[in-house]
Amino acid sequence: MQPDNWEKIKNLLDEVLQIKPSERQKFIQSSGCPKEVCIEVESLIAFEAQADQLMNLTAIEFSKDFFAGENDSGNPLIGHQIGVHRIVSELGIGGMGAVYLAERNDGKIEQKAAIKMLKREFNVEKLRHSFKRESAILAKLDHPNVAHLFDAGTTDDGIPYLIMEYVPGETIDKFCAINNLSLKARLKLFNKVCEAVSFAHQNLIIHRDLKPSNILVTPKGEVKLLDFGISKILNEEQTEEKNVMTMLGAMTPEFASPEQIRGEKVTTASDIYSLGVVLYKILTGTLPHNLEGKTNGNLLKIITETEPSRPSSQNTKPNSAIPNPQLKGDIDNIILKSLSKEPERRYQTVEQFSADIWRFIDGLPILARPATIPYRASKFFQRNKISVIAGILIFVSLIAGIAVAMRQTGIAREQARVASESQNFAIAEAEKAKIEQVKSEKITRFMTKIIGYANPKWYAEGAKFGKDARVIDAIFDLSEKIDVEFAAEPDVAAELHHRFTFVIGSNAGSLKQEEQSARNLFHSRRALELRKQFYGEKHELVAKDMVYLYWADGVEASEKAKYLMEAIKMMRETNPYNLNLAYMLEDYTSRLMMPNLPKLHEQYRNAVFPPTDKNKYQIAEELLRESLPVFRHHYKQDNSAIFAAECKLAYTLSMQEDRKDFEEHYMFCKQGKAKFEGKTNSLKIFSEMVEKALAENNKIR
């Protein structure tokens, strides 16, 4: 627009604002104003109708051509002093105000700042109130990922201003694209945004205009959340926002929630929706809905009624977005849950949203579920027992006041959170711990009887052997007393039989191979029988003793594959973080595809659950990826079991066309080999297998 038109706009606007809203449109049409002037006045009236939301637009988004022809050299504010800051240049300018780059010049410290000022033509009470509210909100938000407010006030001629932290950097979507960040890197960056929004919500503040242009990332990778111009303080009285078409002039529709578009009451759920759109954008480079060229009416209908496209269905561009296969499944579900039309079906808090992303990053089950499945908690629980069990327990404890005992030792953090919220649960856990302690004491007393075998006196256990009692004799004699002494306590007897498999194994040098195998088999079978008697057919300890019977060769060769898979299924369902599960999965992969066991490959491929058409290397890859988080949960990073699993995973990848993240796992494998050189043969064997496979496939790197 030409500068000389601005005077006409201002004069006409002054006249229009004196007229009743219902008569304004007719007055403009009869004024004889040029088309360009009429359009701008109508636009400004739309903003005036929602004056308390006018400051939602960043300076970058104000109509940049509004003052075409003006430049820094002709701007009288350049060089002007605002407090201790001197204005250096314009950062952005638009129809309502502008943002300037300023430098502190009081000689105390060097500091750049962004000064947001209202144009004097719009220095009216309602807009001044918006500035005051924004400064009040920013003053409450002292967070490393929120741009800080340094000062606020008015100039000598009464123009309000905000002096804020200057954030050099790119918008979050551009930063991800320019640096070609990986999926996990983008998710971690996004979770920093979630931390800032969560902090605002904890301070009873809704942002209401979350979008990439309001989220900058510095060259060092620090996230800064900007522009709380139309933020809402939750304890303020919510005004009705009925004129939807007018509201579209005061928000960013592409990132606005359906309830914002409809002019309904806005809650923290609206910010969660907008965060979902932002995540969609930084992962795919596109938006959930195609709104380009749509009129206001069609735009409203699309956002409020049309289901968004799955992120993995978008046509992404190289180096600017994540490849579709990486988004399929969990990421699709996480984003679509945040974009639910009904606020109550989204994540209830930003913390839940962020936590689900961390679960994906850590390789854990997520809470989100496919949006097409009926929203009923019972079915959701059955389909996703691992990922939602903690949430269900919290719900039950709060509503029914029932203490729920949990045996999932692999989700200790969730247990701690539940225990802190439920006194009854804590009491139940304490009682359970007491029972376990009593059980442990009984086992310890029984095992310490072995000392008595060193005493040949008539009253001691060693009497029957005289002075010739060997350790192995004492072990055998004790093992025969288990079922007698603990006939009424099958849980204690089962644990003792289980432990005797280890004791006999450690004294293998004192036994013939046949006797050792027979005794191991007896104790393994007896432990499993007693576990089922006490705990029932389905329990994590039953699954554990199933695999020990399997390892003791207590299963027919033709049934071994199915038997081991049944034990794995049971352990997954009862305690997916039991360390034995990781070893069960690792053992299954060995028999599934290791070169020295070719006769077993097809048997174990056919027994896998759920059934699949994938080849043995693809199946082994999935099982090993499942085992690694469990190993890492129990062991330190440098444990040999972790490195052995990494080497096997690298081997499975080397045998496939799509090698995905092979280099990452092969690097871990080589590190393990170097660290445990001479201490364990398995790492050497596995790493050599990888190298051999690479050589045979002419893929040495």
N, C-alpha and C positions, 0 to 999 in steps of 0.2 A: 504494500500500500504506500502511496506517495505521502510524504510528510504533511503536505497542505490539506489532505483529506482529514487528518486527525482533528483539526479545529472544527470541521463540519460535524464529525462524529461526536465530539465533546458537547457541542451546542445542542445537537438534536437529542443526545442522551440526557442532558440536563432537563430538557422539556418533557421527555417521555417519562422520566422518573417521578414527575409531579402528577402524572395521570394514574387513574385506577388501573391495576393490572389487566382487568378484563377489556379495557378500551385501548391499550397500548398498540396492539397490532394494527388496528384500524387507523390510528393516528399516524403511524409510520408510513403506511401505504398511501395515505392522502397528503403526506408532507412534500412529495415531489423530490425526495432525496435521490441522488445517484444510486444505482444498484449496489455498488461496492460499499457505499456508506450505510445503506439500509441493512445489508447483510451483517456488517460488523455491529451495528446497534442492536439488532435482534439477538446476536450471539452474546453481547454483553448483558442484555436483559436476562437471558437464561442463567448467566452466572449470578446476577444480582438476586435472583429468586432463591438461590441456595448460598447466601453470603457466608454462612458459617462453615462452608466447605470449600470456599474459593481457593484456599492456599494449598490444596492438594497437589497442584501442578508444580513440578520443579521448574527452575528457570530454563532448563534445556527444553522442556515441553511447552512452554509458552509459545505462542505463534511467532516463529522466528522471523517471518516476513512482515510482521506488524509494523516495524519501523524500518523497512527497507530504505536504504539510502543513508541511514545514520551510521556512524562509526565511532570508535574510541576517541579519535582526535577531536570529534565535535561534541563529545559528552562532557558537560561541565563538571561532572562528579569525579572524573579522573584527576587524581592528585588531591582530592578533597580529604580532609581529616575527619575520621569518625572515632571519637575516643582516643585511644592510643594507636589506632591503625590508620594507615594512609591507603586510599584506594589506588590500585595500580592499573587494573584493566577490567573489562567486562568478561564474565564467564558465560552469561546467558541473559537474554532480555525478551520480554513478551508483553502481552496486552495489559497485565495487571501490575507487574513489578519486574525486578531484575536482581541478578546475583553478581557480585563483583569480587574479584580477587584483591585482597588487601595485605599489607605487610605492617607488622608492628614496628614503630619507629621511636619508641621512648628510650632506646638505648639499653634496656635491661636484658632482654632476650630477643633472639631472632625467631620470628613466628609468622607463618602465613595463615590467613584466615579467609573464609568466604562470608561476605556480608550480603544478607538478603534484605532488600528494601522495597517498600511499597511505592509505586509511582504517585507523585503528588496529585495527579488527576483522580486517583481512586482512594485518596486519603479520607475515607468515610468511616463512621463509627463501627459499622459491622465488620469491615475489613481490619480496622485497628484491633477489634476484639479477637479476630482470628490470629493476628500476630501475638497478642498477649497470651492466648491459649497455647499456641505452639511453643512459646518460650517457657510457659509453666510446665508443659509436658516434658520438654527437653531437659529442664532443670532437674527433673526427677530421675532421668535415665542416665545414670553414671555407669556405663558398661563399655568394655573395650571394643565391642563390635557395633556401637552406636556412635555416630558423629557427635562430638561434644558441643555444647553451647558454652561460649566464652562470656558473652555479654548480650544485653538487650536494652533498648531504650528508644529515644526519639531524637532526631536532629534538632538543631536550633529553630528550624522552621516547622517543627511538629511532624516530621515524617518518621514513622516507626521503622526500626531495623532490628535484625538479629545478627550477631557476630558468632559464627560457628567455625568448627574445625574444618580446615581445607583438606579435602581428600583427593590427592592425585591418583588416578588409576582408571581402570576400565570397568564398564558395567559387567556384572557377573557372567552373563551369557557370552559376551565378547572375550572376557578373560579366559574362559574355558576353551573357547574355539581357537583363539590365538595361540595358546600354549598347548593345544591338543591334549588336554588332560584325560587321563584314564577314567573309567566309570567310578572306581572307588575314590579317586582324587576329587572328582566333581561332587560325589555324595558327601565326602568329609567337609568340603568347602561349604556345601549347602547346609550342613548341620551347624556350622558356625552362625549362619543366618538364623536358624531355628533357635539357637541360644539367645540371640539378641531379641527376637520376637517373644520368646518365652519370658525373658526378663521384663519386657514391656507389659505382658499380660499379668505377671506377678505384681506389677505396680498399677494394675487396674487400667491399663491403656491398650486400646485397640488401634492398630496402625491405619487400617482401612484403605491403604493404597500401596500394597506391596507389589513390586514389579522390578524387573532387572534394572531399569534406569534409576531406581531408588536404592540399589544395592551395588556399591562399588567395591572393587578389589584392588588393593595397592600392589605395586610391583613386587613387594615382599610376600604377597599372598594373604594379607590381612583383610578381613571383610569389614565393611562399614555400612550400617543401615542409615539411610538419610530420610529427610522430609516427613515430619510428623504434622504437616500442615492441616490435614483433615482428620487427624487422630481423634478418637473418642475416649473420654474418660468414663469408665463404666458406671460410676456412681452419679454421673450427670443425668438430668432428666432427658429421656430420649424423645426428640421431637419427631412427629410424623413426617414422612418423606413420600408424599403421594405422587408428585409429578415426576414420573419416571423419565420422560423425555427430557425434562429440565435437568435431572440428575446426570444424564449422560454427558452433559457439558461440564460436569464437575467431578468426573471420575475417569478411570481408564477401563472401558468396558471389557477389553480382552482379558483383564486380570481380575475383574470384579466377580463376586459370588452371585448366584441366582437371587438370593434374598436382597442383595444390594441393588441389583437391576430392578427388582420388583418394588423397591422402596420400602421393604419391611425392616423390622428391627435388626440391627447389626450387632453380632456378638463375636467372641473370639473365634468361633467356627468360621466366620468370614475370612479372617486372616489365614486360617488353615487351608481354606480353598485357594486363596491367592498364592500361598506358598506352593501348593500342588501345581498350579499353572507355571510358576517360576521354575520348579524342578523339571517339569515337562519341557520347558523352553531350553534349559541349559543342557538337557540330555539329548533332545531330538533336533534342536534348532528351529522348531516349529511350535504352533499353539494347538491346544486340544480341539478348537473349533476354527474353521475357516471363516473369518468375519470380513475379509477384504471386500470392499465395495458394497457391503450390506447396508440397507437403510436402518434407521433406528428401530422400526417395527420388527423387521426380520431379525435384526441383531438381538433384540430382547427375546424373541421366540427361540432362537438358536441356543442362547446361553441358558435359558430357564427350562427348556423342554428337550433339547437334543442331547443324547448321550455322547460324551467325548470319545474320540478315536483312541484305541490302545496305543501307547507310545511305541510299541514294537511294530505297529502297522504303518508307521510313517516312513516316507521315503527320505532318508537322511543323506547328508552330503559328507564325503570323506573329509577328515580333519576338522570338521565343525560339530559333529555329533557322534554319539555312541552307536556302533553297529547294532542293527535290530536284534540279532540273536541274543545279545547280552542283556537286552531289556525285557525279553520275553519271560513271562512267569512272575517271579516275585516283584520285580520293579513295576511291571504292568499293574499288579494288584495293589501295591503301595500307593502309586499315584492315583489310580482310579478310586481308591477308598477316600483319599483326600479330596477328590473332585465330585463326590456324591452330591446329587441335587438337594437331598434333605440334610440339613446340618447335623442332625442326630446320628446319621450313618457315617459321618466322617470320623477321623480321630478326635477324641474328646478334648485332648490338649495337644499343644505343640510338642510337649515332652514325649507323648506317645508316638507321634509322627516321627520324631527324631530317633526314638528308641528302636522303632521298627527298621529304620534305615541302618542303624548300628547292628541290629541282628543280621541283616543281609550282609553287611560288610564282614561280620565275624563268622559267616557261614552257618548261622543258626536259623531255626524255623521262624517265620514272620507271623505277626498277628493278623495282617490284612488277608482278606479272602476274596475270591472272585465276586464281582458285583452282581453277577447273574444268579448266584445261589440265594435262595430265600433266607431272609435275615432272621434266623431263629437260632438262639444261642446253643440249644441242645445239639442240633445237627452240626453247627459250626464246631462245637467241641469235639464231636465224634470224628470229624474230618481232620481236625488240626489239634489233636490232644496235646502234643508237645508244646506247641507255640502259645496256647491260650490257657494252660492249666493254672498258671499263677493268677491270671486275671479272673478266671472263674472262681478260684478259691477266695479271692478278695471279695468278690460280689456276694458269695454265699455267707462269708463271715460277717459282712456288714448288714445284710438283710436278715438273715436268720439267727445270727449270733452263735453259730455252731463252730466249734473248734475242729479244724480239719488237719489230720496228721499227714505229713508228706514224706515220702521216701525218696524223692528225686534228688539225690545228693549232688547231681551235676548242675542243678539250678540254685545253688546256695545263695546267690545274690537275691533272687526272687523270694526265697524263703525268708531271708533276713528282713526284707521289706514287708512281707506279710506278717511276720512275727511282731514287728514294731507297731503294726496297726491293729493287732488282735491279741488281747491279753489271754483269751482262752486258748488260742493257738500256741502261745508261748508256754502255757501250763502243760498242754498236751505234749509238746516237744520235750519239756523237762522230764515229764513222767516216762516218756519213751526212752530218753537217755538213761534214766535211772534203771529201767528194765535191762537195757543193753549192758549197763555197768555190772549189774548182778550176774548176768549171763557170762560176761567176760571173766568175772572173778571165779565163777565155778569152773570155767575152762582152764584158767590159770592154775587153780589148786589141783585140778586133775593132772595137768601136765607136769607139775612140779613133783609129783609122786615118783618121777623117774629117779630122783635123788635117793629115794629109799632103797633102790635096787643095789646101791653100793654097800648097803649094810646087810650082812648075811645072818644077823640075829633072827631068832624065831619069830619075833613080833614085827619084823620089817618085810618089805616087799621082796627083798633079795634072798630070803630064807630058802626058797625052792631052788636057787642056783648056787647056793654056797658062796664061795669066794670067786666063782668063775663067771659071774653075770657080765655079759657084754651090753653095750648100749643098745644094739639091735634086738637082744633078747628082751630088754626092758620095754622097748617100743612095741614088740609083738605082744607081750603079756598085757600091757596097758590097753592096746587096741581091742583085745578080747573082752575087756571089762566095760567098754563104752555102753553097749546096749543094756547091760545089767544095771549099772549105776544110774543111768539116765533114762530108764524105761518110761518114766512119766514125763520126761522133758525132751520131746523129739527135736525141738529147735536146738538145744544144747548138743544133743547126740549128733545131729546132722553137721553142726559146725566142727565137732571133733573129728568125725569121719573125713570131712573135707580137709582138715588140717593134716591128718595122718597121711594123706596122699603126698603132701610136701615132705613130711618127715621121712617117709620111706624113700622118696626120691633122693633126698640128700644123703642117704646111707646106701646108695646104690652099690658102692664098692664092696659092701659086706654081703651082698646077695647075688645069687645067680639071676640072670636076666629073666628066666621063666618065673621064678618066685616073686621077683620085684613086680613084674607085669601083673601077675595074678593078684597080689595084695593091693596094688593100685586100683585094679579093676573092682575088687570087692569093696573097697572104701568109697570109690566113686559112685558105684551103684547104690550102696547103702545111704550115702549122703543125699542122693537124688530122691530115693524113696521117702526118707524122713522129711526132706524139704516139702515134698508134695503133701505128705501127711499133715504137716503143721501149717503150711502157707497156702495150700491149694494148688491147682494145676497151673496157675499163671502168676508168676512172681519173679522179680529180678534174681533172687537167689536160686530159684528153680532153673532159670535160664543159665545162670553161672554154672551150676552143677551139671546141666545138660552138656555144656561144652567140655567140662572136665571129664565126663564119661566118654565123650567123643575123642578127646586127646588120649584117654586110657585104652583106646581101641575096643570100647565096649559096644560098638555099633557095627552092624553088618556092612561090609564094604559097599554093597549095592545101594544101601540106604544112607550112607554117610552124608552125601551132598544135601539131601532133603532134610536130614536131621539137623545139620549145622545151620541151614537156613531157617528152620523152625526156631532154633535157639536165638538166632539173630533177630527174627521178628518179635519174639517175646521180649527180648531185652530192649528193643526199640520202643515197644509199647509201655514197658514198666519203668525203665530208667535209661533214657538214651545217652546219659553221661556216665554210665558205669564204665570203668576202665576196661573191664572184660570185653565190652562190645567192640572197642577198638582192636583188641587182639583177635577177636572172632572174625571181624571184617578182614583184617590183614591175613589171617590164616586162609580164609575163603579165597582171596585173590591169588594166593600162592598156588592153590590146587586148581584154580581156574585157568591160569595162563603161564605159570612158570615153565621154562623149557624142559626142566628135568622131570616133569610130571605130565607128559603128553596124553597118557591114557585117561586122565581124569578131566581133561579140559571140557569135553562135551557134556559129561555128566554134571559138572558144576554149572555150566552155562545154562543147561535145561532146568536146573533146580532153582535158579534165582527168582526172587519174588520182589515186586510183581513181575510176571512173565514179560519178556521183551524179545524183539528181533535183533537187538544190538549184538555185536560180536563180543568175544571174550575180553578184548582190550578195552572196549568202551564200558563194559560192565565193571571191569576191575577199576577203571578210572573213577567211576561214580562211587564205588565202595571205599576206595582209598581217600577220596575227598571227604567222605563222611567220617572216616576214622581220624583224620588229622586234627580237627577241632577238639575231639575227645582226648587224644594224646596231649595236646597242648594245654587242655584244662587241668590235667593231673600232673604233668611233668614240667620241668624247667625247659627253657628253649633249647638247651644243649644236650638233651637226653638222646641216647642212641636210638631209642624206639622211634622218635620223631624223624630222625635223619634216615632211618631204614625205610620208613613209609614214604618219605620224600623221594628216595632213590627208586622205589618200586613204582611210584606215580610217574616219575620221569621216564621209566622204562615203558610203561603203558602208552605214554604220549609219543615216545619215539617210534612206536609200532603203528601209529595212525597217520593218516594223511593230514588231518587237521590237528596241528600240534599245539595250538592255543598258547598257554603260558609255560611251555616246556622249559625255556631258559631259566625261568625263576626257580622251578623245582630242581632242575639239574644243578643249579648253583648251590642250593641247600645240600644236595646229595654230595657234591664235591667237598663242601665245607665239613660235612660229617665224616667223610672218609679221612680227610686230613687231621681232624680233631681226635678221632678214635683209632688212628693207625696202630695196628698191633693189638688193640684191645678187644675188637669184635670182628669176626670173619664175615658176618652178614653184610655189613656196609661195603666191605671190599668186593664181595660177590655181586651185590646188586649194582654197584657203580660200574664194575667191569661188564656186566650184562648190558647196561645202557651204552657204554662205549662200543661194545661189539655190535649192538643193534644199529647204532649210527653208522658204523663202518660198513656193515652189510648193505645198508640202504643208501650208501654214498652221501650221507648227510652230515658228515663231521663238520663242526663249526670252529 
